[in-house]
Amino acid sequence: MTKYEADFGAMAFEAHACLGCHTINEDGKIIGEISSTALQASGQRYDKDWLYRFGLNPQDFVPHSGEFFGGCDRPTAACRNWILNVAGRE
């Protein structure tokens, strides 16, 4: 992952309040809420189509899931899909 990709992913993670449901390891310390699936290796666990469709309407997959961003527009879902696929391959 390039520095640009890491910086972009961090900005998007913060902008979309991902810490409301997901945890990350920041300088050896786990921060965030443990109420959803870990994002680690998400690009290996899910395919692009699944991530895109989940981003558009997470309620279709798991009730009360993704309530912070449910029903987002297509460009936003595509952006999240890119982030999860790039960062999730690490």
N, C-alpha and C positions, 0 to 999 in steps of 0.2 A: 504494500500500500504506500502510495506517495504521501508526502507531507500535505499537499493540497487536498487529497482525498480524506486524510485524517482530520484536517482542520474543517473541511466542509461537513463531514459526518458529525463532528463535535458540535458545530454550529446548529445543524439540523436537529440533533438529539436534544439540545437545549431549547431550541425554538418550538419544538413540538411537545415539550413537557414529557418526554419519554421516561424520565426518572419517576414519574408518578406511578408507573407500573413495573419498570425494569431496573435492574441493578447494573452497575459497571464497576470495574476495578480502576480506581484512580490513585495512582502512586502507591499501590499496595493496600489501599483501603477500599472496601466495598461500600458504595453509596447508592442510594435509591431505595425503592420499595420492592419487596419480593412478592408480587401478586400476579406475575405473568411469566411466560416462558423466557428463558435467558436468550439474549440476542447473540451470544457467542456461537460462531459457526452457523448462523442462520442461513447463509448462502449455500451451505452444504446440506442442510436439513430440508430446505424448501426449494421448489423450483420458482422461476421468475413469474410464471402465471399465477401460482398460488399466492405469492407475496403481493402481487399487483391487486388481485381480487380481494385479498384480506384488507389491504390498504383502503380500497374503495368502500367496503362495508364489512367490518370485522364481526358484526352481529350475525351475519350469515353463517359464520363458522363456530363461534362460541358466544352464547348469550352474555351480555355485560362485558364483552371484551373490546378493548380499543376505544373505550368511551371518550377518551380525550381527542381522538381524531376520526371517529366514525363518520362515514359519509363525506370524506374529503373529495376534492375535485381530482380529475384525472392527472393533471400535471403534478400535483402534490403526491399522489399515489405512485406515479412513475419515479419521482425523485426518491421517495422512501425505498422503493424497490431497488433502485440503483445503490443507495447507501447500504442496505442490508446485504445485497449481493457482493459488493466490493469489500465491505468490512467483515462480512460473514464468512469470507473465504480464508481469513487469517487463522 
